[in-house]
Each structure stands twice: as C-alpha cells, then as structure tokens.
C-alpha cells in the first residue's frame, strides 16, 4: 500500500493497558516501527503524550472501544497541531492470522498512514460536557418513571384503584391523597374532597369508593419510602436541569433556533445539540447526518432484489429523541410534517411514517443550523393550501370514477372558487352545508357531507344458491 502520511501512530486501547505503534516512512520498502506500552493511569497518559511529541508524531488513530478512549483522546487534544482520528471498529478489519494487541496497533497505524481510515464524529469539549449532562438527565427521567410504576404496583397490590379514577397518580390531587394514606392508612370522602383540584372530572364519592381500604403500619412505612424516593428523583432532576442550563449557555442561539421548530422545546433542543453539535460542517450534506444518527434504511440489494430495509445502527440517543419530537410534531395541525404524516400513515403504517417524520425533522434541523435562520411558518401555510387542493382533486377524481361506472352520485363539492362537481338525476345537486337557517334549524335541503353515499348499481344475474341451506 502506498503511504500518504510520513509518520503515523496506532493505539490499541484497553481498560488497563495501551499498546502504541509508530510507523515512520523513510523511503524504504518497509516503514520503521517503534513500539511501546503504557497503562491507562493518568500519569502514564502524560507519558504517552510526551512520547508522541518526542518522536514528532502528530497523526494518531485509535479505536472507539467503549468509553476507554475518552481520557486518551482528551489528553492528546492538548498537543498543538495533532491530527486525532477516532475509528469505528466496525469499519476496520484486522489482518488474517494470529491476532495480538501489538499487531492491532501496527495494523491501525498502517491503515492510517495509507489514508484508509475515516474519522468518527467527535464534537468539541463543550458539546461533550453537555452530552454527559443530557444523557444523565435522561437516565434520571427513566428512573423516575420506574419509581412511579413501583408506586402504581404497590397501590394495585393493596387494592387501591387510584389510577382508574385519576389521570395521574403523581399529580397534585393524587399526591395529597397518598400523603394522607401514609399518615392514616385510609381516606374519607371529606378528605378526598379537600384534596381534589378544580379540574378533576370524577366526584369525591367515586374516588373515595375506588380507594376504599386501609393500610397497615408496615405498608404505610413502605409507601412513605416510595414517595420519598420519588421526591428525591424530582429534586435531583430539578438541580441537574439548572446546572445543564449553565453548561448550555454558550449554545443558546442554536437552542433558540431549534425551539422555533414545531414539536421541539428547550429540553429537546438541548438533547439534539448535545448529540449532533452546532457545527454542521462536520457533515457534507443532510444525508450524512441522517445516516450517522441511524434514521436511513440499509442499502442491502442483490441482483435487483431488496433484501432488507431495516434502519442502520447509529446514535440511539439522538434517534430516540428525534422520534419523540416527531410524535409531538404531528400533533401540531397545519404544518408540513403533520400534513405529510396524515397523508401517508394509511399507506406506510404508524411506525414507518413516524420514522420518516423524524428523518425529515433532522433534515430541517440540519438546514436551520447550517443557515442560522428560524423555522419558516409561511411554508407551512403554503403546504396546507396545497394539501387542501390535493384533497379536492382526489375527491374530483373519485367522483369521476364513480360516474364512469354508471353510478349515481348525489354529492356536491364546493370549491374555494364556488365551482361544483357532481349532480343528481335532475341535474341540480343538493347543497352540502352545516349552516343553520334564520329560524335556528338546518336547511331541509342540506345534506351532511359524511352521510352522503353514491348509489351503486345492483349486480344482475341469477342469485347464487345457498349451499348451507337444507
């Protein structure tokens, strides 16, 4: 293989040891090899850095093995002008034959010298710090959800059907009821009435009947521990969020840009920025970042036959956040993404359609961070008008199809320009309208649009004999 770099170093990183190999191209048939071993302790990492500097090696490649590469990467970043290359082990194959750690380091160095390794995306130090906060915050949210499920399981075990009468067992009203249960072991109707907020739909009698029971002293102590654990999680989440706001302060403009997209709030914007960063120059085009996150299907085709369209493996943290944002986006009416989802969900199914919306949402994020412009709401208005025109055209086509089959539709569609299509046998279609007349009653000539159905001609011929009859 032809060498591109004059010198390169390959690092094979493990939990306790690091195997390093430097290759120097001096114009001979084989490059000069310099090997060394280090431990992963902080002092030896400084020795590794000094060893690379003393040998004049500014091109270093390493495998992304778990989290073991992170302290090595951070300490080597201190070298001025260094070219660090973090490589995905999936994209690299070792030499056949006997496998050793020394051979691994030499193989990495030789591939890097020949320019056959692709860098993995590693954001700047501030983004990596924010990433640690957001991922820990997400783990705490998941632990809080598990704790709520433990409380629900405890209540169901002791016959308290609180979740059947209240929408949330950790809401304001539910927490007041649970506090009384911890103190007394049972709740009266009057106490339930005092606990309820104004927005609760069920009456105090219904709620008291659903939680009619008594807890022993041992059960009350266990419920107290469960509630205290839940409160501790909420307090920790609140403290962590305040610290996360401080860490994400340098990226406030980018977060504000993402917050302008329907379905993305401040917390979701922090999640997205922590995973993909703010510098979109790391990705050549939108398709690259979609593939890196893992929202693009595989290109598994052989002899013109598609074998698999499963999603690629990628950044699971970014993928899950984008899918959650996609679910929130489709609930916002009259937007490009929601219009696309409701047009295609019947054909694709919910899962495929929501992944497609997440992929489109990531493309919007890439464009917004690249240009620095906020989300354009005017495009949503234009898309909504276009969507209504498509629905009208589809209805016209459906009616023309029925008329060609000698059906007698009695449907009238009123377009924006007051033009009508479809007629009854007299040539005067009834008006579809929901407006009431002056007397307050609906017009007798008006027909609800959903109740109208075309008259399909009956099939001719002899009736089929019923074989099941005696």
N, C-alpha and C positions, 0 to 999 in steps of 0.2 A: 504494500500500500504506500502511496506517495504521501510524504509528510507535508503538512501545511504550516504547522507551528514549529519553531525551532526547539522549544522545550515545553514539556507538559508534565503534570503530576496527577496520578490517580490515587484516590483514598478509598480503602475498603473499611467502613466504619462498623464497629460492633458495640455492644453495651460497655465492655471494659477495655477493649483494645482498638487500635487504629493501625492498619498496615498502609504504608505510604511508599510509592514508587515514582521516581522522577526519570523521565526519558529525555536525553539530550541528543539532538540530531547534529552530528559533526561532519556529515557528508559521507560517512562510510556505509557499508551495506547494512549493518545493524546499529541501532542507536545505543548510546552509552546508558547504562542502567545504574541508578543509585537507589538503594532500598533502606528503609528504616521503620522501626516500630515504636509506637507511643501508647500510653494509656489515655483514658478519657478523662482523667482528673484535670482540674483547672490549670495546675502548674505545668503538666505535660502538654496541654493545648497551647500554652505560651511557647513551649519549646518547639512544637510543630511549626508555629508561625515563624519563629526565628530561624528554624532550619530551612524553610522555604525561601526566606529573604536572603540567607547566606548563600544559597545555591542559585539565586537570581531567577526563581521560577514564579512567574506571575499568571500562569494558566493552570487552574486546579479544577478537577472534576471529581464528583463524589456521587454515590447512590443515595437515594432518598429512603433510607431504612428506618421506618418508624419515626420516632422523634429524636433518635440519637444524632442525626446530622445537624440539628439546630444549634447546639452550643459550638460545634466546629465551624459552622457557617458564620455565626456571629463574630467569633474571634478572628476569623480570616478576613472578614469585611474591613477590619482595621488596617490592613495592608493597602497602601496607596497604589492605585492603578492595577489592582488584581482583577483577573477575569475568572469569576467563580461560575461553575456550571453544575447545577443540580440536575441529576439524570433520573428519569423514571426507570426502575429496574425492568419493567415490562417491555420497554423498548430496546433493551440491550440483551444480547445473548453471549454466553461465555464460550470459550474455546472447547471443543470436544476433548475428552481425555480426562486426566486426573485433575480434580478441582481442589485448589488450595487458596487461602486468603492472599498469598503473595502473587499467585497467578491472576487473581481477580484484580488486584491493584494495578498490575502491569497491563492487563487487558484494557482496563478503563483508560489508563494513560495513553496506550497506543491508539485506541479509537479516538480519543480527544485530539491527539496530535494530527491525525488524518482528517479531522473535521467531520466525523461520522456521528457525533452526539448532538442531540437537540436539548436546549436548555428548558427546564421546567420553570413555570412562572413562580417567582418568589417576590412578593411585594416589599415595599420599603419597611424600615423598622417601625415607624408609627402605625402603619396598617397592621403589621403583625401583632403589635401590642393591643390594638383594638380588637383584633380577631380573638385573642385569648379571652378578653372580657365578654364578647358576644357569645362565644361558644360556652363559656362557663355560665352565662346568664340563661342560655337555652337549656342547659342541663338542670339548673335550679328550677326553671319553669316545669320541666318534665317531672322532677322530684315532687314539686308542689301538686301536680296533677295526680301523681301516685298517692300522695298523702290524702287528697280529697277522696279518692277511691277507697282508701282504707277506712275513712270515716263513714262512707256510704255502706261499706260492707259491715261495719260494726252496727250501724243502725238497723240494717236489714236482718242481721243475726238476732237482734233483740226485739224484732217485730215493730220497729218504728218506721212507718212508710212516709217519711218526710219528703222524699224526692217525688212522691206521687202527687203531692198537693202543692208543692212549691217548685219553681223552675230551677232553683239552685240551692244546694244545701249549705253553701258558704256565702250566701247573700246576707244582707243586713238583717232581715227578719229571721232567717234561719239561724244566724249566729246568736241572736238574742234567745231563741228557743233552746239552742244547745247549751248556752250558759246556764239557763235555769235547770236543764236536765242534769248538768254537772253538780249543781248545788243541792237540788231537792230530789232528783231522780224521777220526777213526774211533773207534768204541766197541766194546769187547769184551763178552762175556757177563758176566764177573765185574764189570766196571764198571757195566753196566746193573743187575745185582743190587744193587750198593751204592747206586744212585740211586733205586731204587723205594721208595715208601711202602707201608705195610701194606695200604691199601685198593685197590691196583691189582689188577685182575682177571686180566690177561694175565700169563703167565710171563715170566721174563727171557729165555728162549730165543726165544720168539715175538717179543718186542720187538727183540732183537738181530738176528733174521733180517729184520725189517721195515726196519731202518736199517742194513743191511749195505752199506757203501760207504766211500768215502774222499773227503775234500775237499782240494783243493789249497790252497796258501798264500794265493792270491788270493781264493778262495771263503771261506776261514776269516776273512780280514780283513773281507769284506763281511758275513758273518754276525755278526761282532763289532759292526760299526756298527749293524746292525739291532737287535740286542739292547740296545745302549747307548741307542738312540733310544727303545725300549720302556720301559726303566728310567727314562729322563728324563721320559717322559709320566706314568708312575706316581708318580714323586716330585712332579711338578708338581700332579697331581690330589690327592695327599695334603696338600700345602701349601695348595692352594686350598680344600679342604674344611675345614681348620682355621680359615681366615680366614672362610669362609662361616658357620661356627658362631658366630663373634663377631658378624657382621652380623645374623644371625637371632635373636640372644639376646632382643631386645625382644619377639619374637613366639613365644617358647617355649610359652606357654599354648595358643595356637591350633595350633601344630605338634603338641603333645601330644594335643589333641582329634582331629586328623586321623589321628594314629598309632593311635587306637583302632579305626579302620575296617579290616576285613579286606582285605588286599591293598595297603595303603598303609603304607610305612615312613617313617623320619625324612627320608631324602633325597627321596622322592616328596612328602612333606608340604612340604618347603622349595620344591620346584618349584611346587606348586599355590599356596602362599601368595604366592610371588613374582609369579605371573601374575594372580591374582584379588584379592589383598589379604585383609584381615581384616574390613573394614567392609562388610557385606552390605547396608547401607542405600543403597549406590550402585545397587543393582538392586531394582526394585519387587517382583519375585517370582522364583521359581526359573526360570520360563520365559525371563525376560530374560537371565539369566546363561548359560543353555543356548544361546540364540540368539547371544549375544556370543562365546562360545567357538567356535561353529560346529558344534554337535552336533545341531542340529534341521534337519529337511528343509525344502526350499523349499516355499512355498505358491504353486505355479505351476499354476493351474487356470483353464480357459476353457470356458464352455458346459457345465459339469458334467463335463469331461474333465480328468483329471490329466495334465499334460504331463511333469512332471519331479518326482522326489522326491530329487534329489541334495542332499547336505549343503551348507549355506551356507558362504561364506568367513568365517573367524573367526580366533581366536588359535591359530595352528598349534602353538605351543609347548605351550600348555595342552591342546590336543586330543590331541597325541601322548602326553603324559604320562598323561592320563586313560585312553587306550586301553591303554597298557602296564599301568596299575594294574588295569584291567578284566580283562586276561588273568591277572594274579596273583589277582584276587578269585575267579574262577570255579574256581580250583584248591583253594580252601578249602571243604571239604564242609559241608553243612547250614547254609548261610547263605541269606538271602533272594535275594541276587543270583545265587549259583551255582544255586540251585533254579530261578530264573526262566530262566536261560540254558539249562540242560539240558532244561527243558520246551519251549522254543521254538526251539532251534537246528535241529531237524529241519525245521521249517516255514519258518524265515527264512533259514537258511544261517549259516555262521560269521561272515562279515563284518558282516552286518546285525545279527546277535544281539550281537556284541561291541560294536558302536557303541551299541546300545540299553542295554547294561550300563554303558558309560561315561557315557551320559546319566543313567541312574538314579544312578550313583555321584556325579555332580556335584550332583544334587538332594539327596542325603544330605549332601554337604559344605556346601551352602548352608544346610540346616536346622541342622546341627551348629554352624556358625559364627554363625548368627543367634541360636540359643537358648543356646549355651555349654554344652550337655550332651554327654556322651560317647556313643559308639555303644551302642545298647541291644541286648545279646545275647539278651535274653529274647524279643524279637520274632523272632529267627532260630529259636529253639526252637519258637515257635508256628507259624511258617511251615513248618517241617519236618514238624510233625504234620499240618498242613493238606495239605501236599504228599503225604504218605503216604495220607491219606484220599482225595485225588483219584485217586491211582493205584489204590486199591482199588475206588472207584466206577467207574473206567474199565474195570477188569477185569470187574466185575459186568455192566456194560453190554455188553461184548464177548461174554461167555458167553450172556447172554440173547438176543443177536442170532443167535448160532450155534444155540441151541435153537429159535428161531423158524423157522430154515431146515431143521429136521429133522435137524440134525447130532447126533452122539452124543458129547458131550464127556466126558472122563474126568478132569476137573480138579476139584480141591477147593481152595478158597481159605480159609485160616483167618484170620479177622479177629482184632482185639485182644479182642473180646468172645466168642471161641470159636465164633462163628456160622459156618456153612459154606454154600457155594452150589455147585451143580453135582453131578451124580451119574452113575453108570454105569447100565447096563441093569438091574442088580439093585437099584438104589436105595441102594447102600452104596458111596460113593466111597472109593478108596484114600487113605491119609493121605500127604500130602507132607511129608517130614521128612528132615533131614540128620543126626539124632541116631543114635548107634550103640547097639546093644543091649548087654546086660551082657557078652556074650562078646567084644565089640570089633568085631563085624561089623554092617553096616547091616541094618535090618529087611527081610526079603524082601518085605513088603507095601508098603514105602515106595517111592515113585517120584520121581526128581529132577524138580523143577518145570520146568527148561528142556527136559527130554526129552519132556514130555507134549505131545501134539498131538491135536486133535479129529479124529474120523473124519468126513470129508466124504463125503456120498453120491455114488455114481458117476452120471455122466450116462447117461441111457437113449437109445436110438435106434440106428439102423444106423451102423456105423463108417464114417468118411469114407474114400473111395477114395484111395489113394496115387497121385497123378498122376505122381510122379517115377519109379515103378517101370516096368519094361519091359512 
